[in-house]
Amino acid sequence: MTSMWFKRLWDVINYICCYVTVNLGRGVFFSCALLFVVMLLRKLPFFQNCFRRMILWSFFLWLPFTGGLKLFYETRFGVRGFLWWANWNYEHRIIGQAYFLVMAVYGGYLFYQRRKLQRFVKGLDSLTGNVYICENMVTPFTTGLLFPKIIVPVEMVRQYSSEDLKTILLHEKMHIRLGHLWWLFLWDVLRVLFWPNFFLTICMKMLKTDMEEMCDRVTIQKSGKSACDYGMLLLRSIRLLYPLKSGKMPVESVAFAGAGGKNGYRDIKYRIQKIALFSKYRIKDIIAVSAVWFLLIGGGFFGIYENSYARYTELEDVTVFDDTGCHVILQDSERLRQAVTFDEHKVYVDVPEMKDMLEESGSQTEGIYIMFGGFMKQPGVGGCCDMAYAELSELSGEQAEIAYESNMDLLAWIVKMI
């Protein structure tokens, strides 16, 4: 009995891997197309504004929900372009297993990096509130989701005036208020789920660049500093922290003067150029951009929901197989549903009607499997149902009662709800 339960558990795990991989795989194709479109739109004059540009990055939030779109089953493009992916996964379960294995390893690595940074920050001394000082020559940065912390190097605290420190801390606080740490977390989730699209990882640097541009613009306006003074402060910070050389920060953090590596000079040049072009923004313009963002993203989610299959569909179908359980004798029909009814424990068969239908089918089977109820995930994509077996010789009288054990257990419920 135990071995049968473990076998069923293994089958359920394989099914979940297969089902989720099919849907995520479709998202990978979408992510490649969407990335191409976003890169093109970023070049347009309209999206040179950093606030508008963040709208483009928001489109990627749709990706995890695109796998169940009806177009994959109900359009020529979907059937010809993507049906092979589903069939391939159902025929070779190892694909789903491998996909999940890579997700687990990649996600585990990113989680380890976050935990490593948390342990590092936990050992620092507090300067004030959520601001901590570090003996290492690191650029000021912010990390943490629920309880964000700002880390500044002790050398900067010693050498900088209180006004300059206030500006640097304001920059980091703006990262928190603008939700950039959550954006980076969500991007981590996306690149783990859709890991075959390695461009999502490559483009993370571009996402951070846009965040820094937005944060610089907000900080300049909030601080009251001139763009020139702010740019000089940034350059002085880079010069102070230059011995660090690499400037590489953890992926889950955002930094005031995070620039380094072989492209460090080019990145700083771009950022300084943007600061030099600073112009004040109006609050009503930000409200308008936020309204457009809400309408576009909300409308996208609504459109995906309206044009996708439900998480599951309850089935009322009744199908009769021969005694091998492999060949269908009677397809689902209104007549068959009237002849076969069921509750949680028994199947009730109208014997005369069933025998008439079997005779009309020309079947010579000695017994029948009756499949009924259950649910379906997507067209042609498994689910679960119940089945009862009866010997024809035992079907007598006007109505026969066949006891059965339902398959709708905890494992089936888990499959149903994913």
Residue pairs with C-beta under 8 A, 6 or more apart in sequence:
8 411
9 411
12 411
12 412
12 414
12 415
14 93
14 96
14 97
15 382
15 415
16 414
16 415
16 418
17 93
17 96
17 97
17 99
17 100
18 89
18 90
18 93
18 95
18 96
19 96
19 377
19 381
19 382
19 415
19 418
20 96
20 100
20 418
21 89
21 95
21 96
21 99
21 100
22 67
22 85
22 86
22 89
22 90
22 96
22 381
23 67
23 68
24 64
24 67
24 99
24 193
24 194
25 67
25 85
25 89
25 99
25 196
26 66
26 67
26 69
26 72
26 82
26 85
27 63
27 64
27 66
27 67
27 193
27 194
28 194
28 196
28 197
29 82
30 63
30 66
31 60
31 63
31 190
31 194
31 197
31 200
32 197
32 199
34 59
34 60
34 63
35 197
35 199
35 200
35 203
38 56
38 57
38 59
38 60
41 47
41 56
42 53
42 56
46 52
47 53
47 56
50 210
50 213
50 214
50 217
50 274
51 214
51 281
51 285
51 286
51 289
52 289
53 210
54 210
54 214
54 293
55 289
55 292
55 293
55 296
55 297
57 183
57 207
57 210
58 293
58 296
58 297
59 296
59 297
59 300
60 187
60 190
60 200
61 186
61 297
62 297
62 300
62 301
62 304
63 190
63 193
63 194
64 190
64 193
65 301
65 304
65 305
65 308
66 304
68 308
68 309
68 378
69 78
69 304
69 307
69 308
70 307
70 308
70 309
71 77
71 78
71 307
72 78
72 79
72 82
72 83
72 86
73 79
73 83
73 378
73 379
73 380
86 380
86 381
88 95
89 95
89 96
90 381
102 195
103 192
103 193
103 195
106 191
106 192
106 195
107 192
110 188
110 192
110 251
110 252
113 250
113 251
113 252
114 250
114 252
116 250
117 143
117 250
117 252
117 253
118 143
118 144
121 132
121 143
121 144
121 149
121 151
124 132
124 133
124 134
124 151
125 132
125 133
126 132
126 133
127 133
127 152
127 157
130 147
130 148
130 149
130 150
131 149
131 150
131 151
131 152
131 169
132 149
132 150
132 151
132 152
133 151
133 152
133 153
133 154
133 157
134 151
134 152
134 153
134 154
135 153
135 154
136 153
137 153
137 155
137 241
137 243
137 244
138 151
138 153
138 241
138 244
138 249
139 153
139 237
139 241
139 244
139 247
139 249
139 255
139 256
139 257
139 258
140 150
140 151
140 152
140 153
140 156
140 168
140 169
140 171
140 172
140 237
140 255
140 256
140 257
141 150
141 151
141 172
141 249
141 253
141 254
141 255
141 256
141 258
142 148
142 149
142 150
142 151
142 172
142 175
142 176
142 180
142 181
142 253
142 254
142 255
143 149
143 151
143 181
143 250
143 252
143 253
144 181
145 181
145 182
145 185
148 176
148 181
150 169
150 172
150 173
152 165
152 168
152 169
153 241
155 240
156 165
156 168
156 237
156 240
156 241
157 165
159 240
160 168
164 233
166 223
167 219
167 223
167 225
167 230
167 233
168 233
168 237
168 256
170 219
170 222
170 223
171 215
171 216
171 219
171 256
172 254
172 256
174 215
174 218
174 219
174 222
175 181
175 211
175 215
175 254
178 211
178 214
178 215
178 218
180 211
180 215
180 254
181 252
181 253
181 254
183 207
183 211
184 204
184 207
184 208
184 251
184 252
184 253
184 254
185 252
187 200
187 204
187 207
188 251
188 252
190 200
191 197
191 200
191 201
191 204
194 200
204 251
208 254
208 258
209 267
209 270
209 271
211 254
212 254
212 258
212 271
213 271
213 274
215 254
216 230
216 271
216 274
216 275
216 278
217 274
217 278
217 281
219 230
220 226
220 227
220 230
220 275
220 278
221 280
221 281
223 230
225 233
227 275
227 276
227 278
228 276
230 275
230 278
231 272
231 275
231 276
234 256
234 257
234 268
234 271
234 272
234 275
235 268
235 272
237 256
237 257
238 257
238 259
238 268
241 247
241 257
244 260
245 260
246 260
246 261
247 255
247 257
247 258
247 259
247 260
247 261
247 264
248 260
248 261
249 255
249 258
259 267
259 268
259 271
309 377
309 378
309 379
311 377
311 416
311 417
311 418
312 375
312 376
312 377
312 383
312 416
312 417
313 375
313 376
314 375
315 373
315 374
315 375
315 376
315 383
315 385
316 337
316 373
317 332
317 371
317 372
318 332
318 336
318 337
318 340
318 370
318 371
318 372
319 328
319 330
319 331
319 332
319 336
319 370
319 371
319 372
320 328
320 329
320 330
320 336
320 340
320 358
320 368
320 369
320 370
320 371
321 327
321 328
321 329
321 368
321 369
321 370
321 371
322 329
322 363
322 365
322 367
322 368
322 369
323 365
323 366
323 367
323 368
323 369
325 369
329 358
329 361
329 363
329 365
329 368
330 336
330 357
330 358
330 361
335 353
335 357
336 357
338 350
338 353
339 349
339 350
339 353
339 354
339 357
340 347
340 348
340 349
340 350
340 354
340 370
340 372
341 347
341 348
342 348
342 372
342 373
342 386
342 388
344 406
345 403
345 404
345 406
346 401
346 402
346 403
346 404
347 370
347 372
347 388
347 401
347 402
347 404
348 399
348 400
348 401
348 402
349 370
349 390
349 395
349 399
349 400
349 401
349 402
350 398
350 399
351 395
351 396
351 397
351 398
351 399
351 400
352 398
354 395
355 392
355 395
358 365
358 368
358 392
365 392
366 391
366 392
366 393
367 389
367 390
367 391
367 392
368 389
368 390
368 392
369 387
369 388
369 389
370 387
370 388
370 389
370 390
370 402
371 385
371 386
371 387
372 385
372 386
372 387
372 388
373 385
373 386
374 383
374 384
374 385
374 386
374 407
374 408
375 383
375 384
375 385
375 416
376 382
376 383
377 383
377 415
382 415
383 415
383 416
384 407
384 408
384 412
384 415
384 416
385 407
386 404
386 406
386 407
386 408
387 404
387 407
388 402
388 403
388 404
389 402
390 400
390 402
394 400
